[in-house]
Amino acid sequence: MNGYLNKLSALLHWAENEGYIVKNPARGLRVIDPVRKKDKRQPFSTEQLTRIFNAPLYRGCVDDDAGYATSGKNHPRRGRFWVPLIGLFSGMRLNEICQLDVADVRLIDSIECFVVTTETSGAATENYAWCAWRPPSLQTRIIVHVWI
C-alpha cells in the first residue's frame, strides 16, 4: 500500500512543482502496517516442501542424532521429525511448536487441539494463536490435523 502512496505522492509533488496544485496532500502519508517486518514470511513453495519432506529423516535415516541427514533404515520420531510436520499442518510458528507440552494437546468439543500458552505450566494464561481457517467456535485453539 505504501508503494502506491509513494507513487501518488511523487505525482502530486510534480504537480506542486509545476504549479498545478498549491500543496501536496500526500506528502508524508503512510499506512501503518500492523504486522512487524520480522513477522512477515513468504510461504514455502511446493518444490521446497518436497525437498524438506523427502529428506532421509522422513524416508529412513541412520539415526536422529548425527545421522538424520544420511539415508538408513531407522525412522526416529522425536522433535526434529515432528516440529516441521506440526508447522506444515497447523500453521503454528516454530516457537509455539517448541514450547508445546503433552498437556497442551487437549480434546475440546470432541476435537483434538493444540493450546498455545505464554508459559509452560498447566496454570498458564492461555495466549492462543490465530488461524483464519478455523471455525468461529474454535478461534482460540489450533486444531490437530488428522495426519498428525
N, C-alpha and C positions, 0 to 999 in steps of 0.2 A: 504494500500500500504506500509506504513512504517513497518508493521509487517513482510511483505515479505523481505523488505530490511534488517531488523534486523537479520532474519534467514540467509540471504545470507552473511551478514557481519560476523556472528558467524562462518559460514563455512570457509570463507576466513581468518578469524582470526586463526582458527585451522590450515589451510594450511600454514599460515605465521609462526606460532609457530613450525610446523613440517618441515619447510624449503622448502616446495613446491613452494612458491612464496616469493618474496623479501618484498613486501609491500601490505597491504590490501587496495585495491582501494575503497572498500565500507565503510571504517571507517568514521563515522560521516555523511554519506549520508542520507538525509531526503528529503521527498517531502513535500512542504508547502501546507497545506490544506486551500483552500480559505474560507471555512465555519468555523466560530468560533465554538468551542466546545459547548458553551452555546446555540447556534442556532441549534444544531443537536438534533432532536427529533425522537423517534420511533412513527409510526402511531398507532392509536388505533386499537385494534383487533375488530372483528365483535361482539364478546361477550361484550366487554367494551362499544361499541356504543349502543348495545341493552339495556344494563343496564342504560346508560345515558338517552336515549330517551324513555324508558319505565317508567321513574320517574313520580311521581304524577304531576309535573309541566306540562308535556306533555299529561297526561291522564285525568287530572282533580285534582285540589288541593283545599285546604281551601282558600288560598289567595296567593298573590305574595309577601307578607311581611314575616311574621314568619311561615306561614303555607304552604310554597311552597313544602315542602317535605312530607306533610300529605295529603292523598287522600281526595278528596272532589268533589264538583260539579262545581267549578269555573274554567275558562280557561283564566287566565291572559295572556296578550301579551305584556309584557314590556321587558326591556333589558335582564333580566335573562332568558327569553324564546328565544329571537331572537339571541343573541350572539353565542350560540353553533350551532344553525342551519345555520347561515351565515358562520361560520367557517367550518362546515361539507360540505356545498355545494360550497364554493368558494375557500377554501384552505388558506384564509386570516389568519393572526395571530391575537391574542387577542387584542393587542394594536392597530392594524389597524382597527379592527371592532369597538372598543370602541371609537375611535376618529371620526367615521363617523358622518356626519351631513345630514340632508334631502337634502341639495344642492349637496352632494357627490353622489347621485344616479341620473345618467344622462342618457338620451337617445342619443346614439352615433351610427350613421348609422342604425337607427331603432332597435337598441339592447340596452336594459337596462344594465348599467354598474355601478359598484362601482368605484369611483375615489378616490384613496388614496393620500392625500396631507400631506405635512410636517407641516402645520398649520391648524387651524380650520376656518380661514376666507375664504371667497369666492375668494379672490385675491391671495391665497397662491400659491407658486410654487409647481407644481404637481410632486410628487415623487412616481411614480406608482410602485405597487407590480408586480412581475413577476410570471407568472404561465406557465409552459412549454406546457400545453394543449391548450392554446389559439391560435386562428388562427393568422398568421403574421400581418394581418391588425389591430388587436386589442391587440397587445402585451403589450400595455401600459395601458390597462384597465382590470378590473376583471368583467366578465360577471355575471349578476344576474341570478341564476338558476331559471328555471320556477317554481319549487316547493316553492320558497321563495316568 
